Amino acid sequence: MALVVQKYGGTSVGTIEKIQNVARRVARTYDEGNDVIVVVSAMAGETDKLVGLANEMCEFPSEREYDVLVASGEQVSIALLSMCLQSMGYKAKSYLGWQVPIYTDSAFSTARIKEIRDDNIREDLRSGNIIVVAGFQGIDQDGNIATLGRGGSDTSAVAVAAAMKADVCEIYTDVDGVYTTDPRIVSNATKVDKISYDEMLEMASLGAKVLQIRSVEFAKKYDVVIHVRSSFNDNQGTLVMKEDADMETVLVSGIAFNKNEAKISVMKVPDTPGIASKLFLPLSEANITVDMIIQNVSHEGLTDMTFTVPRTDFKKALKIVEDSAEKIGAEKVISNENIAKVSIIGVGMRSHSGIASKMFSTLAEEGVNIQMISTSEIKVSCIIDDKYTELAVRVLHDAFELGQIEAAEENL
């Protein structure tokens, strides 16, 4: 007997018919002799509807009451799924976050899980119940409802799996695994059988939307194996797990891209100690994330600094930077919203040379200019003009022969 945690997203429970489909899948897992805990999101569109109501009520809703409101979507889906399982003859019991309980900090809308008490769930599992848990939510030390942010149900599922020491955490979505890139852009994108935590973290941080980044961080920390699968078929999906020797045989495992990027350059900045802090601290205080940073070689005591921020924060960031630039004596600020980040990811980069140069030459052959470059041990990212995004993804996918990964894996 295994303990299986399954998570179903909003698309998977978006209608009564889809909830019934989920119930049949859950029941089948239970009938195979497993203990089952199900974590579900709100029905598709419900959270957006609740957010709309909050914004319609007032421009700046209370953070506490906002979380009380948006957490209510999951209450509907856990109750409906439990009812459906009971109507099929199974014992099922629903849990809201506070009933588990799942304890979080008090950062409303972006709360982090601190502790999960498993006594109540274990007792109900021993009684033969299928447990249905509301994702996305918990309570703080004062008993306030706190939500984990968009995609938080993935994190809830992995955290429950870690606390319960589950054998596997299955994340069901509307796709049947992790692909080498977005199949909507590259028709021969292939599903990856397994991928390391580090590769998945890079992909999630670079724009891939299959898994929420905090859920992967949690899985890596507590060594939880994640199985990404489709709720609409029985195909094997992608295992997100510890790195193994086979993974290094594939030089590049995926191509990621992100169009939510904007570039800001501060020209002729005095090259003195503390200048970078004066430039970036105001951005940090405004909760604006700075991604890639490049500083040119100093010339006559002056240097240029270029960095990227989310395009959604661009106007706010630009105003802050212009104010800071004036205070530190920079000459001018130049900006560009029409950029995108394209990245190659793979643990094989650790032990193979020439991968970055192949990326650069491939883009050059297509006339794609690279504006900025950032690297890590298993990733190379380039900032390019956003009109070339799809072209860059396609040619890089072909250059690294990612459309042939499945065939290569079958021959290993």
C-alpha positions as CSV (number, residue, x, y, z in Angstrom):
1,M,0.0,0.0,0.0
2,A,1.3,3.4,-1.0
3,L,0.3,6.9,0.1
4,V,-0.5,9.0,-3.0
5,V,-1.1,12.7,-3.0
6,Q,-2.9,14.0,-6.1
7,K,-3.4,17.6,-7.0
8,Y,-6.0,18.8,-9.6
9,G,-6.0,22.4,-10.9
10,G,-8.9,24.6,-11.8
11,T,-9.2,23.4,-15.4
12,S,-9.4,19.8,-14.1
13,V,-12.3,20.6,-11.8
14,G,-13.9,23.4,-13.9
15,T,-17.3,21.7,-14.4
16,I,-19.5,19.1,-12.6
17,E,-18.6,16.6,-15.4
18,K,-14.9,17.3,-14.9
19,I,-15.2,16.8,-11.1
20,Q,-16.9,13.5,-11.8
21,N,-14.0,12.5,-14.0
22,V,-11.5,13.4,-11.2
23,A,-13.6,11.4,-8.7
24,R,-13.4,8.3,-10.9
25,R,-9.6,8.7,-11.2
26,V,-9.2,9.2,-7.5
27,A,-11.5,6.2,-6.8
28,R,-9.4,4.0,-9.2
29,T,-6.2,5.0,-7.3
30,Y,-7.9,4.1,-4.0
31,D,-9.2,0.8,-5.3
32,E,-5.6,-0.2,-6.2
33,G,-5.0,-0.4,-2.5
34,N,-3.6,3.1,-1.9
35,D,-4.3,5.7,0.7
36,V,-5.2,8.9,-1.2
37,I,-5.1,12.6,-0.3
38,V,-6.4,14.9,-3.0
39,V,-5.5,18.6,-3.1
40,V,-7.7,20.8,-5.4
41,S,-7.8,24.3,-6.7
42,A,-10.9,26.4,-7.2
43,M,-13.0,25.7,-10.3
44,A,-11.6,27.4,-13.4
45,G,-12.4,31.1,-13.4
46,E,-13.7,31.3,-9.9
47,T,-10.6,33.0,-8.3
48,D,-10.6,35.6,-11.1
49,K,-14.2,36.2,-10.4
50,L,-13.6,36.7,-6.7
51,V,-10.7,39.0,-7.4
52,G,-12.9,41.1,-9.7
53,L,-15.5,41.4,-6.9
54,A,-12.9,42.7,-4.5
55,N,-11.6,45.3,-7.0
56,E,-15.2,46.3,-7.8
57,M,-15.9,46.8,-4.1
58,C,-12.9,49.1,-3.5
59,E,-9.6,50.1,-5.1
60,F,-7.4,48.9,-2.3
61,P,-9.1,46.1,-0.4
62,S,-7.8,45.0,3.0
63,E,-5.2,42.2,2.5
64,R,-6.8,40.1,5.3
65,E,-10.3,40.3,3.9
66,Y,-9.0,39.8,0.4
67,D,-7.6,36.4,1.4
68,V,-10.8,35.5,3.2
69,L,-12.6,36.2,-0.1
70,V,-10.4,34.5,-2.6
71,A,-9.9,31.4,-0.4
72,S,-13.6,30.6,-0.6
73,G,-13.3,29.2,-4.2
74,E,-11.5,26.1,-3.0
75,Q,-14.3,25.5,-0.4
76,V,-16.7,24.9,-3.3
77,S,-14.5,22.4,-5.2
78,I,-13.5,20.3,-2.2
79,A,-17.1,20.0,-1.1
80,L,-18.3,19.0,-4.6
81,L,-15.5,16.4,-5.0
82,S,-16.2,14.9,-1.6
83,M,-20.0,14.7,-2.4
84,C,-19.2,13.0,-5.7
85,L,-17.0,10.4,-4.1
86,Q,-19.5,9.7,-1.3
87,S,-22.3,9.3,-4.0
88,M,-20.0,6.6,-5.6
89,G,-19.9,4.7,-2.3
90,Y,-16.6,5.9,-0.9
91,K,-15.8,7.5,2.4
92,A,-14.5,11.0,1.8
93,K,-13.9,14.0,3.9
94,S,-13.0,17.5,3.0
95,Y,-10.6,19.8,4.8
96,L,-10.1,23.6,4.5
97,G,-6.5,24.8,5.2
98,W,-7.3,25.7,8.8
99,Q,-8.9,22.4,9.5
100,V,-5.8,20.4,8.6
101,P,-4.2,22.7,10.0
102,I,-1.7,24.2,7.6
103,Y,0.2,27.0,9.4
104,T,1.6,29.9,7.4
105,D,3.3,33.2,8.1
106,S,1.2,36.4,7.9
107,A,2.2,37.6,4.4
108,F,-1.4,37.8,3.0
109,S,-1.6,36.7,-0.6
110,T,2.0,35.5,-0.7
111,A,2.1,33.4,2.5
112,R,4.7,30.7,3.1
113,I,3.9,27.4,4.8
114,K,5.7,27.0,8.1
115,E,4.1,23.8,9.5
116,I,1.5,21.1,8.7
117,R,0.0,19.1,11.5
118,D,-0.9,15.7,10.2
119,D,-2.7,14.1,13.2
120,N,-6.3,14.7,11.9
121,I,-5.6,13.5,8.4
122,R,-3.8,10.4,9.5
123,E,-6.7,9.4,11.8
124,D,-9.2,9.8,8.9
125,L,-6.9,7.8,6.6
126,R,-6.8,5.0,9.1
127,S,-10.6,5.1,9.0
128,G,-10.6,4.4,5.3
129,N,-11.4,8.0,4.2
130,I,-10.2,9.6,1.0
131,I,-9.0,13.1,2.1
132,V,-9.8,16.1,0.0
133,V,-7.8,19.2,1.0
134,A,-8.3,22.8,-0.2
135,G,-5.1,24.1,-1.9
136,F,-3.8,27.6,-1.9
137,Q,-4.5,28.4,1.8
138,G,-3.6,28.1,5.4
139,I,-3.9,30.1,8.7
140,D,-1.3,32.2,10.5
141,Q,-0.5,32.2,14.2
142,D,-3.4,34.5,14.9
143,G,-6.0,32.3,13.1
144,N,-6.3,34.5,10.0
145,I,-6.8,32.8,6.7
146,A,-3.8,33.4,4.5
147,T,-3.4,32.4,0.8
148,L,-0.2,31.3,-0.9
149,G,-0.4,33.3,-4.1
150,R,-1.3,32.2,-7.6
151,G,-0.3,28.6,-8.3
152,G,-0.3,28.0,-4.5
153,S,-2.2,24.7,-4.8
154,D,0.9,23.1,-6.3
155,T,2.8,24.2,-3.2
156,S,0.0,22.9,-0.9
157,A,0.1,19.5,-2.5
158,V,3.9,19.1,-2.3
159,A,3.9,20.4,1.3
160,V,1.2,17.9,2.3
161,A,3.2,15.1,0.5
162,A,6.3,16.1,2.4
163,A,4.5,16.3,5.8
164,M,2.8,12.9,5.2
165,K,5.9,11.3,3.7
166,A,3.9,10.3,0.7
167,D,5.3,7.9,-1.9
168,V,4.5,10.2,-4.8
169,C,2.9,13.6,-5.4
170,E,0.9,13.6,-8.7
171,I,0.2,17.0,-10.2
172,Y,-2.6,16.8,-12.7
173,T,-2.9,19.6,-15.3
174,D,-4.3,20.2,-18.7
175,V,-1.0,19.0,-20.3
176,D,0.4,15.5,-20.0
177,G,3.9,16.4,-18.7
178,V,6.8,18.8,-19.1
179,Y,7.7,19.5,-22.7
180,T,11.0,20.6,-24.3
181,T,9.3,23.9,-25.1
182,D,5.9,25.3,-25.7
183,P,4.1,23.0,-28.2
184,R,2.1,25.9,-29.4
185,I,5.3,27.4,-30.9
186,V,7.2,24.3,-31.8
187,S,5.1,21.5,-33.3
188,N,7.6,18.8,-32.6
189,A,8.2,19.7,-29.0
190,T,8.5,16.4,-27.0
191,K,7.5,15.3,-23.6
192,V,10.4,14.8,-21.2
193,D,10.2,11.5,-19.2
194,K,12.1,12.9,-16.2
195,I,13.7,16.1,-15.2
196,S,15.8,17.2,-12.3
197,Y,14.6,19.6,-9.6
198,D,17.2,22.2,-10.7
199,E,16.2,22.0,-14.3
200,M,12.5,22.4,-13.4
201,L,13.3,25.3,-11.1
202,E,15.1,27.1,-13.9
203,M,12.2,26.4,-16.3
204,A,9.6,27.6,-13.8
205,S,11.6,30.8,-13.1
206,L,12.1,31.4,-16.8
207,G,8.5,31.4,-17.7
208,A,7.4,27.7,-18.0
209,K,4.0,27.5,-16.4
210,V,3.7,23.8,-15.8
211,L,4.6,24.0,-12.1
212,Q,4.7,26.8,-9.6
213,I,8.3,27.6,-8.6
214,R,7.8,27.4,-4.9
215,S,6.3,23.9,-5.2
216,V,9.5,22.8,-6.9
217,E,11.7,24.4,-4.2
218,F,9.6,22.5,-1.6
219,A,10.0,19.3,-3.5
220,K,13.7,19.6,-3.8
221,K,14.1,20.5,-0.1
222,Y,12.1,17.5,1.1
223,D,13.0,15.1,-1.7
224,V,9.3,14.8,-2.9
225,V,9.0,13.1,-6.3
226,I,6.5,15.0,-8.5
227,H,4.7,13.3,-11.3
228,V,3.2,15.8,-13.7
229,R,0.3,14.3,-15.6
230,S,-2.8,15.1,-17.5
231,S,-6.2,14.7,-15.9
232,F,-7.8,14.0,-19.3
233,N,-5.9,10.8,-20.2
234,D,-3.9,8.0,-18.6
235,N,-0.6,8.7,-20.3
236,Q,2.6,8.6,-18.2
237,G,3.7,12.1,-17.5
238,T,7.1,13.6,-16.4
239,L,8.9,12.8,-13.2
240,V,10.5,15.7,-11.4
241,M,13.1,14.2,-9.2
242,K,16.7,14.1,-8.0
243,E,19.3,14.3,-10.8
244,D,20.6,11.0,-12.0
245,A,23.4,9.9,-14.4
246,D,21.0,9.5,-17.4
247,M,20.0,13.2,-17.3
248,E,23.5,14.3,-18.1
249,T,23.5,12.5,-21.4
250,V,21.0,15.2,-22.7
251,L,23.0,18.4,-23.1
252,V,19.9,20.7,-23.2
253,S,16.6,19.5,-21.8
254,G,14.4,22.5,-22.7
255,I,14.0,25.9,-24.2
256,A,12.1,28.5,-22.1
257,F,11.1,32.0,-22.9
258,N,9.5,35.0,-21.1
259,K,8.0,38.1,-22.7
260,N,7.3,39.7,-19.4
261,E,10.6,41.6,-19.5
262,A,11.7,45.2,-19.8
263,K,15.2,46.6,-19.9
264,I,16.5,49.8,-18.1
265,S,19.9,51.3,-18.7
266,V,21.5,53.9,-16.5
267,M,24.3,55.7,-18.4
268,K,27.5,57.2,-17.1
269,V,27.0,56.3,-13.4
270,P,29.8,57.4,-11.1
271,D,31.9,54.3,-10.4
272,T,32.2,54.6,-6.6
273,P,31.4,52.3,-3.7
274,G,27.7,52.2,-2.7
275,I,26.3,53.4,-6.0
276,A,24.7,50.1,-6.9
277,S,23.0,50.0,-3.5
278,K,21.6,53.5,-4.0
279,L,20.3,52.4,-7.4
280,F,18.7,49.1,-6.5
281,L,17.6,49.5,-2.9
282,P,14.6,51.7,-3.9
283,L,13.5,49.0,-6.3
284,S,13.7,46.4,-3.6
285,E,11.7,48.6,-1.2
286,A,9.0,48.8,-3.9
287,N,9.0,45.0,-4.2
288,I,10.2,45.1,-7.8
289,T,12.3,42.1,-8.8
290,V,15.5,42.8,-10.7
291,D,16.6,39.9,-12.9
292,M,19.7,40.2,-15.2
293,I,22.3,42.9,-14.3
294,I,25.2,44.0,-16.5
295,Q,27.8,46.6,-15.5
296,N,30.3,47.9,-18.1
297,V,34.0,48.3,-17.5
298,S,34.7,51.7,-15.9
299,H,36.1,54.5,-18.1
300,E,37.2,57.8,-16.6
301,G,35.4,57.0,-13.3
302,L,32.1,56.4,-15.0
303,T,30.2,53.2,-15.9
304,D,26.9,52.0,-17.4
305,M,24.4,49.7,-15.7
306,T,21.7,47.7,-17.5
307,F,19.2,45.4,-15.9
308,T,15.8,43.8,-16.5
309,V,12.6,44.0,-14.5
310,P,9.1,42.4,-15.1
311,R,7.3,44.3,-17.9
312,T,4.3,44.5,-15.5
313,D,6.4,46.7,-13.2
314,F,8.2,48.7,-15.9
315,K,6.5,52.1,-15.5
316,K,6.8,52.0,-11.7
317,A,10.5,50.8,-12.0
318,L,11.4,53.5,-14.6
319,K,10.1,56.3,-12.4
320,I,12.0,55.0,-9.4
321,V,15.2,54.6,-11.4
322,E,14.9,58.1,-13.0
323,D,14.6,59.6,-9.5
324,S,17.6,57.5,-8.3
325,A,19.7,58.4,-11.3
326,E,19.3,62.1,-10.8
327,K,20.3,61.7,-7.1
328,I,23.5,59.8,-7.9
329,G,24.5,62.0,-10.8
330,A,24.0,59.6,-13.7
331,E,23.8,61.2,-17.2
332,K,20.6,59.6,-18.4
333,V,18.2,56.6,-18.3
334,I,17.4,54.6,-21.4
335,S,14.6,51.9,-21.5
336,N,13.1,49.3,-23.7
337,E,9.9,47.4,-23.2
338,N,10.1,45.4,-26.4
339,I,12.4,42.6,-25.3
340,A,12.1,38.9,-24.4
341,K,14.3,36.4,-22.6
342,V,15.1,33.1,-24.3
343,S,16.9,30.4,-22.3
344,I,18.4,27.0,-22.8
345,I,18.4,24.7,-19.7
346,G,20.1,21.3,-19.0
347,V,22.2,19.6,-16.3
348,G,24.3,18.3,-19.2
349,M,25.9,21.8,-19.4
350,R,27.9,21.0,-16.3
351,S,30.0,18.4,-18.0
352,H,30.0,19.5,-21.7
353,S,31.6,22.5,-23.4
354,G,30.5,24.5,-26.4
355,I,26.8,24.7,-25.5
356,A,26.7,28.5,-25.0
357,S,28.7,29.2,-28.2
358,K,26.3,26.9,-30.2
359,M,23.4,29.0,-28.8
360,F,25.0,32.3,-29.8
361,S,26.0,31.1,-33.3
362,T,22.5,29.7,-33.9
363,L,20.9,33.0,-33.1
364,A,23.5,34.9,-35.2
365,E,22.7,32.8,-38.3
366,E,19.1,34.0,-38.1
367,G,20.1,37.6,-37.6
368,V,18.9,37.7,-34.0
369,N,21.0,40.2,-32.0
370,I,21.8,39.4,-28.3
371,Q,21.4,42.4,-26.1
372,M,22.3,40.8,-22.7
373,I,23.6,37.4,-21.5
374,S,23.2,35.7,-18.2
375,T,24.4,32.2,-17.2
376,S,24.2,29.7,-14.4
377,E,25.7,26.2,-14.0
378,I,22.8,24.7,-16.0
379,K,21.3,27.7,-17.9
380,V,22.1,30.3,-20.5
381,S,19.7,33.2,-21.0
382,C,19.8,35.9,-23.7
383,I,17.8,39.1,-24.0
384,I,16.6,39.7,-27.6
385,D,14.1,41.8,-29.4
386,D,10.7,40.3,-28.6
387,K,9.6,40.1,-32.2
388,Y,12.2,37.4,-32.7
389,T,11.0,35.3,-29.7
390,E,9.2,32.5,-31.6
391,L,11.9,32.3,-34.2
392,A,14.6,32.0,-31.6
393,V,12.8,29.3,-29.7
394,R,12.2,27.2,-32.9
395,V,15.8,27.5,-34.2
396,L,17.3,26.7,-30.8
397,H,15.0,23.7,-30.4
398,D,16.2,22.4,-33.8
399,A,19.8,23.2,-33.1
400,F,19.9,21.1,-30.0
401,E,17.8,18.3,-31.6
402,L,15.2,18.5,-28.8
403,G,12.5,17.1,-31.1
404,Q,14.4,13.9,-31.1
405,I,14.8,13.5,-27.3
406,E,12.1,10.8,-27.1
407,A,13.8,8.7,-29.7
408,A,17.2,9.1,-28.1
409,E,15.8,8.1,-24.6
410,E,14.2,5.0,-26.1
411,N,17.6,3.9,-27.4
412,L,19.5,4.3,-24.1
